[in-house]
Amino acid sequence: MAALMGDDGANMALARIERALARIEAAAGRPAPAPPPGDAALAEAHRSLRAKVEEAIGQIDRLLATADSG
């Protein structure tokens, strides 16, 4: 019985992760909003953060691919 409860928890966690990834992928597919004029520092911070998020998504994709194949 304990194994079943653990499986349910794992399945629920995987479902939450999949929903979160779907939201992230949808957001990543949208074009970046134009920065306010004259705010170059904010625009650079946004580009930097976006690049970090894209890299994190790539790492998650690679981990999931490794888990699926292993």
Secondary structure, DSSP 8 states (H G I E B T S, - for coil): -HHHHHHHHHHHHHHHHHHHHHHHHHHHHS------TT-HHHHHHHHHHHHHHHHHHHHHHHHHHHHHH-
